[in-house]
Amino acid sequence: MPENRWPGSIELGKRIAEQRKKVGVSRQELANLANIDVSNLSRIENGSGNPGFYTIIRIAACLGIDPGPLVSGIGLDQIPPSEGVLTAREWASAQRAERRARSHQA
């Protein structure tokens, strides 16, 4: 699998393509409706694109669906790793540990 194709991107693209076909519009038609380049939509559907939040919202709106089902279940383990990204729970735990360590040093 090429480095820029991650499971989450592939799944998102598959879901968009399925919905587009279900609605009965071509890639070109959906791209025009969503005001994005057809080559960008093609990359998204093939799992090699990295659409931003607003692009996903526009695509979903043009398909007449809520964006939730397009991204539901796609977790951090399915997207490119990002150094230093923590969940809120991990961050809060680290902050508590740091405060405890400082209070023991004083």
N, C-alpha and C positions, 0 to 999 in steps of 0.2 A: 504494500500500500504506500503510495507516495506520501511524503512527510506532511503535505498540506491537506490530506484527506483523513479526517478524524471520524470516529464512529458517530459522534453527535452531529457533525456536518452532513454526513451521509444520510443519517436518519431524517434530519430536517429536510434535506433536499428531496428525499423519497416521499415524505408526507406532502410537501408542496406539489410535487409532480402528480401524486395521486389525486389530490384535491382539484388541481387544474384540469386533469382529464375528466374527473367526475362532473365538473361544471361544464366541460365541453368547449374550452377555449385553447387556442394554440399558445405556445410560448411567446410568440411575437405579440399576440393580442394581450396576454397578461402583462407582459413587459410594458406595453404601451399604456395600459390601464393604471399600472402601478408607478408609471413614470420612471422606469429604470431601463437600462440598456439590455437588449435581449441576450447579449453575450454574458452579462452579469447574472441574469436569471438562469441561463444555461449552466454557468459555474455553480450557482447555488443548488440547482436541481441535481447536478452530478456530484455534489458533496465536496467540491473543491473551492467553493465560495465561502466568504465569511460575512454574511449580511449583518448590518447593524440593526439595532432595535427598531428604528423607524421604518426600515425596509421590510422587516418581518410584519410590522403592523399594517403597512400599506398593502402588501401581498395578501394578507389575511382578509383585509377589508374588501379588496377587489374580488376575492374568492367568495365573499359573503359569509365568512366564518370568523369565529373568535380565534385570536392567535394562540390561546392556551393549548389546544390540541397539537399545534405544530411543534411546540417545544416541551410539552409535558413528558416527564421521565428522562429527559436528557440532563445528565448530571456532570459534575466536575470531572469524573473519571472518563468522560467521553469527549472532552474538549482539550485543546492544546494546553499543556501545563504552563503555569505562570508562576514565576518565582515569587515566593513570599505571600501568596494568596491564602488567606485563612478564612474559615467560616466564622461567623459572629461568636459562636460558642468557643471555638479554639482561641480566638483573640481575647475574649473575656477571661478564659482560664489562664492564659499567659499573663494577662494584666494582674490577676489575683496573685499568681505565683510571684510575680515581680514585686508587688506590694508587700507580700509576706517576707520575701528575701530582704527587702529594704528595712522592714520593721525589726527583723532579727539582727541586722547589722548595727542598728542605732543603740 
